[in-house]
Amino acid sequence: MCKEEVKLLTEHRAKSSFYKVIQIRFTATFLAIISILWLPCFAGLILAEETEPTTETDISVSTDTSISEETLPTQMITETSSQATTIEPSEVVELPDSLKPRNELLDSNPVNAPSVDGSAYLLYDATSNTMLIGNNYDTALPPASITKVMTILLALENLSLTDTITVTPEMYNTIPADYARLGIVEGEVLTVEDCLYACLLKSANDACMALAIHMGGTAEGFAAMMNERALELGCTKTNFTNPYGLSDPAHVTSCHDMALILQEALTHEEYTIISTTSSYTMPATNKYNDTRVLSNGNRFIATTTYSYEYYIGGKTGFTDLSQYTITAAASKDDQVLIGVIFAASCSEIRYANLISLFDYGFQTYTTTRIDTAEYQALKNSTIEQIQNSIESSDLSILDENLVMLEYFTTTATRATNGYSSTIDMSGIILDPSLDSQTIVLPVNRIYADGMQYL
């Protein structure tokens, strides 16, 4: 949740005519990872060499002698670390997988959580990027028409609403007869906006193919674009083979991946505007002399039974292979939740289940904005402790920086009881054989009930 960087600089006179700099960066990271026990979090060393002379602006202690173990605090000295890796200063450092944040549920054993009809589901807090509750959420499954969320996302990213598309036979002639269509014909000129409304309100597969082939040249070329974008969003279980959700055992994604895709789509306000529109009148085209009225088939909008005041957009799907699928988002008090259900047994139950999940999420979990000022005293105390530990050595503090994530989620009950924060400095180990080190320290938020977040 926060990153605190403190650079410690050690100068010593090298045998050549310039100073050799040892730069040690301490980074503390507070992550929304829940555990009863302390978890290792970014505790590795990241090393870089710097041989330029220090400047007058550096806060440092200069000496003519080389660093030795005797000049460093005993508790911070080690022989060459097995974790140490020398890199070029410009190289981007990837932390070991064992030290990266774990991708897991905030609440693996939720109390009184609603039951869900489906083989997999996930409730995801899109404000803080936190998976709340779920089951089989990383299992690759056929998504059916919720695939269109990715196609629409790419259209919003790459096209303008007023752009026009001239229909070719490839945009409709491979779609199965029993799949929903707008009814476009060869040579018809449509706007991107018309196609987007047709995709979201009518789930028109030919309109979706029109967007896809207009962007990718072919359906296969567009599928490659979809998969590339999925990887960029952090999707790990996604393999799209077509733009609209044609039934195909190789065409799969997961609840987690669909939450990430919808989260990104919602960054475009057009997605919410179109998704929550009751009906759209499509103007006449060069091939269709009358207007076409597209009614929203999503029950969150089309019915009073499943109307949900906090709904801000989503998509449904069905094939015999996938059964009933749904992804949807709701926003309340600046908290955005995304729900995804795969393989529900009937159409209506997926709406009822999502409403229950949203209500449960808003009542059970609290997402708050992190105040950087809250951590200033802790940061200053940490700097002071490090300074006291190194004052008899050649080390000195060069600079510091505090960077924090914007939001944090925990249970509403836990949030009301208060917490304390600490920075664990036990991972500070200086290796005198290295020219520069980065040592990462965890920041712990400890709640009154003993639960600890790193």
C-alpha positions as CSV (number, residue, x, y, z in Angstrom):
1,M,0.0,0.0,0.0
2,C,2.8,2.3,0.5
3,K,6.4,2.5,-0.6
4,E,9.0,4.3,1.3
5,E,12.4,4.7,-0.3
6,V,15.4,5.8,1.7
7,K,18.7,5.9,-0.2
8,L,21.8,5.5,1.9
9,L,25.0,6.6,0.4
10,T,28.4,5.4,1.4
11,E,31.5,7.0,-0.1
12,H,35.0,5.7,0.1
13,R,38.1,6.7,-1.7
14,A,38.9,4.2,-4.4
15,K,42.4,3.5,-5.6
16,S,41.5,5.4,-8.8
17,S,40.9,9.2,-8.9
18,F,37.1,9.0,-8.4
19,Y,34.8,8.1,-5.5
20,K,32.9,4.8,-5.7
21,V,29.4,5.0,-4.4
22,I,27.4,2.5,-2.5
23,Q,23.7,3.3,-2.7
24,I,21.3,1.3,-0.6
25,R,17.6,1.9,-1.2
26,F,15.1,0.7,1.4
27,T,11.6,0.2,0.1
28,A,8.7,-0.7,2.3
29,T,5.6,-1.9,0.6
30,F,2.2,-2.3,2.3
31,L,0.0,-4.6,0.2
32,A,-3.6,-5.7,0.5
33,I,-2.6,-9.3,1.2
34,I,-4.2,-11.0,4.2
35,S,-2.5,-13.4,6.5
36,I,-2.5,-14.4,10.1
37,L,1.2,-15.0,9.9
38,W,3.9,-12.6,8.7
39,L,4.4,-13.1,4.9
40,P,7.7,-12.3,3.1
41,C,7.0,-9.3,0.9
42,F,9.6,-7.9,-1.5
43,A,12.5,-8.8,0.9
44,G,15.1,-9.3,-1.8
45,L,18.1,-7.2,-2.7
46,I,18.2,-5.2,-6.0
47,L,21.7,-4.1,-6.8
48,A,23.1,-1.4,-9.1
49,E,26.6,-0.1,-9.6
50,E,27.3,3.6,-9.7
51,T,30.8,5.0,-10.2
52,E,30.2,8.7,-10.7
53,P,31.5,11.1,-8.1
54,T,29.0,12.3,-5.5
55,T,27.6,15.8,-5.8
56,E,27.4,18.5,-3.2
57,T,23.7,17.9,-2.8
58,D,24.2,14.4,-1.6
59,I,23.9,14.1,2.2
60,S,26.9,11.9,2.8
61,V,29.9,11.2,4.9
62,S,33.2,11.0,2.9
63,T,36.1,8.9,4.0
64,D,39.5,8.0,2.4
65,T,39.3,4.4,3.6
66,S,37.5,1.4,2.1
67,I,34.4,0.0,3.7
68,S,35.0,-2.9,5.9
69,E,32.8,-5.0,8.1
70,E,34.2,-3.3,11.2
71,T,32.9,0.1,10.0
72,L,29.3,-1.1,9.6
73,P,26.7,-2.0,12.2
74,T,27.1,-5.7,13.0
75,Q,23.4,-6.5,12.7
76,M,23.3,-5.1,9.1
77,I,26.4,-7.0,7.8
78,T,26.5,-10.1,5.8
79,E,28.8,-12.0,3.4
80,T,27.9,-11.8,-0.2
81,S,24.1,-12.5,-0.3
82,S,22.8,-15.4,-2.4
83,Q,19.9,-13.1,-3.3
84,A,22.1,-10.4,-4.7
85,T,22.0,-9.7,-8.4
86,T,24.2,-7.1,-10.1
87,I,22.4,-5.1,-12.8
88,E,22.9,-2.1,-15.0
89,P,21.5,1.1,-13.6
90,S,19.0,1.4,-16.5
91,E,17.8,-2.2,-16.2
92,V,14.2,-2.8,-15.0
93,V,14.3,-5.2,-12.1
94,E,11.8,-8.0,-11.7
95,L,11.4,-9.3,-8.1
96,P,11.5,-13.0,-7.6
97,D,8.0,-14.7,-7.8
98,S,8.3,-15.7,-4.2
99,L,8.6,-12.1,-3.2
100,K,5.8,-10.7,-5.3
101,P,2.3,-10.0,-3.9
102,R,0.1,-13.0,-3.7
103,N,-3.0,-13.2,-5.8
104,E,-5.6,-14.4,-3.3
105,L,-9.0,-13.7,-1.8
106,L,-9.3,-11.1,0.9
107,D,-11.9,-13.3,2.6
108,S,-11.4,-17.0,1.9
109,N,-14.0,-18.0,4.6
110,P,-16.7,-15.3,4.4
111,V,-19.4,-15.3,7.0
112,N,-23.0,-15.5,5.8
113,A,-22.0,-15.0,2.2
114,P,-24.8,-15.6,-0.3
115,S,-24.8,-18.9,-2.2
116,V,-24.1,-18.7,-5.9
117,D,-25.5,-20.9,-8.7
118,G,-22.6,-21.5,-11.0
119,S,-19.4,-23.4,-11.4
120,A,-17.3,-20.3,-10.7
121,Y,-17.8,-16.8,-9.4
122,L,-15.8,-13.8,-8.1
123,L,-16.7,-10.6,-6.3
124,Y,-13.9,-8.1,-7.0
125,D,-13.4,-4.6,-5.6
126,A,-12.3,-2.6,-8.6
127,T,-11.5,0.5,-6.5
128,S,-8.7,-1.2,-4.6
129,N,-8.0,-4.1,-7.0
130,T,-8.9,-6.6,-4.4
131,M,-10.5,-10.0,-4.9
132,L,-13.1,-10.3,-2.1
133,I,-14.8,-13.7,-2.2
134,G,-15.1,-16.3,-4.9
135,N,-14.8,-19.9,-6.0
136,N,-12.9,-21.4,-9.0
137,Y,-12.3,-17.8,-10.0
138,D,-9.0,-18.6,-11.8
139,T,-10.4,-21.6,-13.7
140,A,-10.5,-21.3,-17.5
141,L,-14.0,-21.7,-18.7
142,P,-16.0,-20.8,-21.9
143,P,-17.4,-17.2,-21.4
144,A,-20.0,-17.0,-24.3
145,S,-21.1,-13.5,-25.1
146,I,-19.4,-11.7,-22.2
147,T,-16.4,-12.0,-24.6
148,K,-17.8,-8.9,-26.2
149,V,-16.6,-6.8,-23.3
150,M,-13.1,-7.2,-24.7
151,T,-14.1,-6.4,-28.2
152,I,-15.9,-3.3,-27.0
153,L,-12.9,-2.2,-24.9
154,L,-10.6,-2.4,-28.0
155,A,-13.1,-0.4,-30.0
156,L,-13.3,2.3,-27.4
157,E,-9.5,2.3,-27.2
158,N,-8.9,2.3,-31.0
159,L,-11.9,3.9,-32.7
160,S,-14.0,7.0,-32.5
161,L,-17.8,6.7,-32.1
162,T,-18.3,8.6,-35.4
163,D,-16.0,6.3,-37.4
164,T,-17.8,4.4,-40.1
165,I,-17.6,0.7,-41.1
166,T,-18.5,-0.7,-44.5
167,V,-20.0,-4.1,-44.1
168,T,-18.4,-7.1,-45.9
169,P,-19.7,-10.7,-46.0
170,E,-17.0,-11.9,-43.6
171,M,-18.6,-9.8,-40.9
172,Y,-21.8,-12.0,-40.8
173,N,-21.6,-15.1,-43.0
174,T,-19.8,-17.4,-40.5
175,I,-22.2,-16.6,-37.6
176,P,-24.5,-19.6,-36.7
177,A,-28.1,-19.0,-37.6
178,D,-29.4,-19.2,-34.0
179,Y,-27.0,-16.5,-32.8
180,A,-28.3,-12.9,-32.2
181,R,-27.9,-10.5,-35.1
182,L,-28.6,-6.9,-36.1
183,G,-29.2,-8.0,-39.7
184,I,-26.4,-6.0,-41.5
185,V,-25.8,-6.6,-45.2
186,E,-22.9,-6.2,-47.6
187,G,-22.1,-2.6,-48.4
188,E,-24.1,-1.2,-45.5
189,V,-22.3,1.7,-43.8
190,L,-22.6,1.8,-40.0
191,T,-21.0,4.0,-37.3
192,V,-18.9,2.6,-34.5
193,E,-21.5,4.0,-32.1
194,D,-24.3,2.0,-33.8
195,C,-22.2,-1.2,-33.5
196,L,-21.4,-0.6,-29.9
197,Y,-25.1,-0.1,-29.0
198,A,-26.0,-3.2,-31.0
199,C,-23.3,-5.2,-29.2
200,L,-24.4,-4.2,-25.7
201,L,-28.1,-3.8,-26.0
202,K,-29.0,-6.6,-28.5
203,S,-25.8,-8.7,-28.2
204,A,-25.6,-8.5,-32.0
205,N,-22.8,-10.8,-33.1
206,D,-22.7,-9.4,-36.6
207,A,-22.2,-5.9,-35.3
208,C,-19.4,-7.3,-33.0
209,M,-17.7,-9.0,-36.0
210,A,-18.0,-5.7,-37.9
211,L,-16.0,-3.9,-35.2
212,A,-13.5,-6.8,-35.0
213,I,-12.7,-7.1,-38.7
214,H,-12.6,-3.4,-39.1
215,M,-9.8,-3.3,-36.4
216,G,-8.0,-6.6,-37.0
217,G,-8.5,-7.2,-40.7
218,T,-9.8,-10.8,-40.0
219,A,-11.5,-12.5,-37.1
220,E,-8.2,-14.3,-36.4
221,G,-6.2,-11.2,-36.5
222,F,-8.5,-9.5,-34.1
223,A,-8.4,-12.5,-31.7
224,A,-4.6,-12.0,-31.5
225,M,-5.3,-8.4,-30.6
226,M,-7.7,-9.5,-27.9
227,N,-5.2,-11.9,-26.4
228,E,-2.4,-9.4,-26.4
229,R,-4.6,-6.9,-24.6
230,A,-5.7,-9.5,-22.1
231,L,-2.0,-10.1,-21.2
232,E,-1.4,-6.4,-20.8
233,L,-4.3,-6.3,-18.3
234,G,-2.8,-9.1,-16.2
235,C,-5.1,-11.9,-17.5
236,T,-3.5,-15.4,-17.1
237,K,-6.3,-17.8,-18.1
238,T,-7.6,-16.2,-21.2
239,N,-7.4,-17.5,-24.8
240,F,-9.9,-15.8,-27.1
241,T,-10.4,-17.4,-30.6
242,N,-13.2,-15.2,-31.8
243,P,-14.6,-11.7,-31.1
244,Y,-18.1,-12.5,-29.8
245,G,-18.1,-15.7,-27.8
246,L,-18.8,-18.4,-30.5
247,S,-18.9,-21.7,-28.7
248,D,-15.4,-23.2,-28.9
249,P,-13.7,-25.4,-26.3
250,A,-10.4,-23.4,-26.9
251,H,-12.2,-20.1,-26.3
252,V,-11.8,-19.6,-22.6
253,T,-11.2,-17.1,-19.8
254,S,-11.8,-16.9,-16.1
255,C,-13.9,-14.9,-13.6
256,H,-10.7,-13.1,-12.4
257,D,-9.7,-12.2,-16.0
258,M,-13.2,-11.0,-16.9
259,A,-13.2,-8.8,-13.8
260,L,-10.0,-7.2,-15.0
261,I,-11.3,-6.7,-18.6
262,L,-14.6,-5.2,-17.4
263,Q,-12.7,-3.0,-14.9
264,E,-10.7,-1.5,-17.8
265,A,-13.8,-1.1,-20.0
266,L,-15.4,0.9,-17.2
267,T,-12.6,3.5,-17.4
268,H,-14.4,4.6,-20.6
269,E,-17.6,6.4,-19.6
270,E,-19.2,5.4,-22.9
271,Y,-19.3,1.8,-21.7
272,T,-21.5,2.8,-18.8
273,I,-23.6,5.2,-20.8
274,I,-24.4,2.6,-23.5
275,S,-24.7,-0.3,-21.0
276,T,-27.3,1.4,-19.0
277,T,-29.4,2.8,-21.8
278,S,-32.9,1.4,-22.0
279,S,-33.2,1.7,-25.8
280,Y,-31.4,3.2,-28.7
281,T,-32.8,4.3,-32.0
282,M,-30.4,3.5,-34.8
283,P,-30.8,5.8,-37.7
284,A,-31.5,4.6,-41.3
285,T,-28.5,3.6,-43.3
286,N,-27.7,3.4,-47.0
287,K,-29.1,-0.2,-47.1
288,Y,-31.8,0.1,-44.5
289,N,-34.5,2.8,-45.1
290,D,-36.1,2.7,-41.6
291,T,-34.8,3.3,-38.1
292,R,-34.0,0.3,-35.9
293,V,-34.9,0.5,-32.2
294,L,-32.6,-1.6,-30.0
295,S,-34.0,-2.4,-26.6
296,N,-31.6,-3.4,-23.8
297,G,-32.0,-7.1,-23.0
298,N,-30.1,-6.9,-19.7
299,R,-32.5,-7.5,-16.9
300,F,-30.7,-5.0,-14.6
301,I,-32.1,-2.4,-17.0
302,A,-35.1,-4.1,-18.8
303,T,-37.0,-5.3,-15.7
304,T,-38.2,-4.1,-12.4
305,T,-37.7,-7.5,-10.7
306,Y,-33.9,-7.3,-11.2
307,S,-33.5,-3.6,-11.5
308,Y,-30.4,-2.5,-9.4
309,E,-29.9,1.1,-8.6
310,Y,-26.1,0.8,-8.3
311,Y,-25.6,-1.0,-11.6
312,I,-23.1,0.7,-13.9
313,G,-22.6,-1.8,-16.8
314,G,-21.9,-5.3,-17.7
315,K,-22.7,-8.1,-20.2
316,T,-24.4,-11.5,-20.2
317,G,-23.9,-14.6,-22.3
318,F,-25.2,-18.0,-23.1
319,T,-24.2,-21.1,-25.2
320,D,-24.9,-24.7,-24.6
321,L,-21.2,-25.1,-23.8
322,S,-20.9,-22.3,-21.4
323,Q,-24.4,-22.2,-19.9
324,Y,-25.4,-18.8,-18.5
325,T,-22.6,-16.3,-17.8
326,I,-22.6,-12.7,-16.5
327,T,-20.2,-9.9,-15.6
328,A,-21.5,-6.7,-14.1
329,A,-20.4,-3.8,-12.0
330,A,-22.1,-1.7,-9.3
331,S,-20.9,1.6,-7.7
332,K,-21.9,2.9,-4.3
333,D,-20.2,5.6,-2.2
334,D,-17.1,5.6,-4.4
335,Q,-16.7,1.8,-4.1
336,V,-16.9,-0.1,-7.4
337,L,-17.6,-3.8,-7.2
338,I,-17.5,-6.3,-10.1
339,G,-19.2,-9.6,-10.0
340,V,-18.7,-12.5,-12.5
341,I,-20.5,-15.8,-12.6
342,F,-19.9,-18.7,-15.0
343,A,-22.1,-21.6,-15.8
344,A,-25.3,-20.6,-14.0
345,S,-28.2,-23.0,-14.5
346,C,-30.7,-20.4,-15.7
347,S,-30.9,-16.8,-16.9
348,E,-32.7,-15.2,-14.0
349,I,-30.6,-16.7,-11.2
350,R,-27.4,-15.0,-12.3
351,Y,-29.0,-11.6,-11.8
352,A,-30.4,-12.5,-8.4
353,N,-27.0,-13.9,-7.3
354,L,-25.1,-10.8,-8.4
355,I,-27.5,-8.5,-6.6
356,S,-27.0,-10.6,-3.4
357,L,-23.2,-10.5,-4.0
358,F,-23.2,-6.7,-4.5
359,D,-25.3,-6.1,-1.4
360,Y,-23.1,-8.4,0.6
361,G,-19.9,-6.7,-0.7
362,F,-21.1,-3.2,0.1
363,Q,-22.2,-4.2,3.6
364,T,-19.3,-6.4,4.6
365,Y,-16.2,-4.7,3.1
366,T,-14.9,-1.1,3.4
367,T,-12.7,0.6,0.9
368,T,-11.0,3.8,2.0
369,R,-8.6,6.2,0.4
370,I,-5.1,6.1,1.9
371,D,-3.9,9.3,3.4
372,T,-0.1,9.7,2.8
373,A,0.1,12.1,5.8
374,E,-0.8,9.2,8.1
375,Y,2.5,7.5,7.3
376,Q,4.8,10.5,7.6
377,A,5.6,9.9,11.3
378,L,6.3,6.2,10.7
379,K,8.5,7.1,7.8
380,N,10.4,9.7,9.8
381,S,10.9,7.3,12.7
382,T,12.2,4.6,10.3
383,I,14.7,7.1,8.8
384,E,15.8,8.1,12.3
385,Q,16.4,4.5,13.4
386,I,18.4,3.8,10.2
387,Q,20.4,7.0,10.7
388,N,21.2,6.0,14.3
389,S,22.3,2.6,13.2
390,I,24.7,3.8,10.6
391,E,26.1,7.0,12.2
392,S,29.4,5.3,13.2
393,S,29.9,4.0,9.6
394,D,30.5,5.6,6.3
395,L,26.8,5.5,5.4
396,S,24.5,8.5,5.2
397,I,21.0,9.2,4.0
398,L,20.9,10.5,0.5
399,D,17.1,11.1,-0.1
400,E,13.7,9.6,0.6
401,N,10.4,9.3,-1.1
402,L,6.9,8.1,0.0
403,V,4.6,6.5,-2.6
404,M,1.3,4.9,-1.7
405,L,-1.5,3.0,-3.3
406,E,-4.7,5.0,-3.5
407,Y,-7.2,2.7,-1.8
408,F,-7.3,-0.2,0.6
409,T,-10.0,-2.7,1.4
410,T,-10.8,-4.7,4.6
411,T,-13.9,-5.9,6.4
412,A,-16.2,-3.3,7.7
413,T,-16.1,-4.8,11.2
414,R,-12.3,-4.8,11.3
415,A,-12.1,-1.3,10.0
416,T,-14.2,0.1,12.9
417,N,-11.8,-1.3,15.6
418,G,-8.7,0.6,14.5
419,Y,-5.2,-0.5,13.6
420,S,-1.5,0.3,14.1
421,S,1.3,0.4,11.5
422,T,4.9,-0.7,11.7
423,I,7.9,-1.1,9.4
424,D,9.9,-4.2,9.8
425,M,13.6,-3.4,9.5
426,S,14.9,-6.8,10.3
427,G,15.6,-7.3,6.6
428,I,18.2,-4.6,6.4
429,I,21.5,-6.4,5.7
430,L,24.4,-4.5,4.2
431,D,26.9,-6.4,2.0
432,P,30.2,-4.5,2.0
433,S,31.3,-6.3,-1.2
434,L,28.6,-4.6,-3.2
435,D,28.7,-1.1,-4.7
436,S,24.9,-0.6,-4.4
437,Q,22.0,-2.4,-2.8
438,T,18.2,-2.1,-2.6
439,I,16.7,-3.7,0.4
440,V,12.9,-3.9,0.6
441,L,11.1,-3.7,3.9
442,P,7.4,-4.6,4.6
443,V,5.0,-2.2,6.2
444,N,2.5,-3.9,8.4
445,R,-1.0,-2.8,9.2
446,I,-2.1,-4.6,12.3
447,Y,-5.8,-4.5,13.3
448,A,-7.2,-4.8,16.9
449,D,-8.2,-8.4,16.2
450,G,-4.7,-9.4,15.4
451,M,-5.2,-9.6,11.6
452,Q,-2.2,-8.3,9.8
453,Y,-1.9,-6.9,6.3
454,L,1.4,-6.4,4.5
